[in-house]
Each structure stands twice: as structure tokens, then as C-alpha cells.
Amino acid sequence: MTDAAPKTEIEAAWTALKAAADPSARIVDQFTADPERLSRMSVQAAGLYLDLSKQSWTRAGFDAALALARVRQVEARRADLFGGAAVNLTEGRAV
């Protein structure tokens, strides 16, 4: 699979993610500013519980990371992997 997104779109997504990063963000402040943070940033599926609320993500950073994943076609690549497509580019085979 090749990238369908133009290089400029990929670079813009990375730039947006870097701009959204806030190394000084404190998690306690995130919970104070957003009382629904736990419910919005956690999910339970297939017997697993994933809680990103206690990471130093801001909502803007989270959205920017998702946008980058979409630009890089992560969902389509995952579907290829689970569908048995040849995703091992060095050996030209499925994994």
C-alpha cells in the first residue's frame, strides 16, 4: 500500500500534532477543565480497558493524533493486516 495523501498533507498533520503538544500540561488541570475527560478518553472492548485520560494529552493533541493517523491511513493498513494482505513490504507477504 502506498500513501495516497500528498506529502504536504502528511507534513501538515505532523505540524499540527507538534503544535498541539503542551509539555507543561498537568493532568490534574486537564481533569479540572474537563470533568468528562475520563469518559471521553477511555474505552472498553474485547475485555480490555484503555484509559488515555491519565496521559498528558490535551483534547487538541488527541484530535491531532487521530487526524495524523487518518492521513497516514492507519485504519486501511489495519484492515489490510487483518485481511491477510501482503503487508510485510520487505518480504512481500502477509504477517
BELHU-V525941 format. One record per residue. N is the residue number from 1. RES is the residue in one letter. NEAR is the number of other C-alpha atoms within 12 Angstrom. Layout:
N:RES:NEAR, N:RES:NEAR
This chain:
1:M:19, 2:T:14, 3:D:17, 4:A:16, 5:A:19, 6:P:14, 7:K:14, 8:T:13, 9:E:19, 10:I:23, 11:E:17, 12:A:20, 13:A:26, 14:W:25, 15:T:18, 16:A:21, 17:L:25, 18:K:21, 19:A:18, 20:A:23, 21:A:21, 22:D:19, 23:P:14, 24:S:13, 25:A:20, 26:R:17, 27:I:23, 28:V:19, 29:D:18, 30:Q:25, 31:F:23, 32:T:13, 33:A:15, 34:D:17, 35:P:15, 36:E:14, 37:R:26, 38:L:25, 39:S:17, 40:R:20, 41:M:25, 42:S:17, 43:V:16, 44:Q:14, 45:A:9, 46:A:7, 47:G:7, 48:L:9, 49:Y:14, 50:L:17, 51:D:18, 52:L:22, 53:S:27, 54:K:21, 55:Q:24, 56:S:25, 57:W:32, 58:T:33, 59:R:28, 60:A:19, 61:G:26, 62:F:26, 63:D:23, 64:A:25, 65:A:27, 66:L:21, 67:A:25, 68:L:25, 69:A:23, 70:R:22, 71:V:26, 72:R:26, 73:Q:21, 74:V:21, 75:E:16, 76:A:20, 77:R:24, 78:R:20, 79:A:15, 80:D:19, 81:L:19, 82:F:14, 83:G:13, 84:G:15, 85:A:18, 86:A:19, 87:V:21, 88:N:15, 89:L:13, 90:T:9, 91:E:9, 92:G:12, 93:R:13, 94:A:17, 95:V:16
